[in-house]
């Protein structure tokens, strides 16, 4: 009778947070730690790549949840 519907708003917040780490904070950390050379560059690239991948996976998962919810609502 009562169906619990999870709001996808918090999921999108996670996606935006991952993108901000990948595109803002990781490059900023690289600029700050520039004297450390290739080690900091490698870490910044790896961190950005991981965060971008996680954001993409999270976005796809939320898109599937949203489309399933829309299909379920249309079937009623």
Helices and strands as residue ranges (DSSP letters): H 9-20, I 21-25, H 26-32, G 34-36, H 38-75
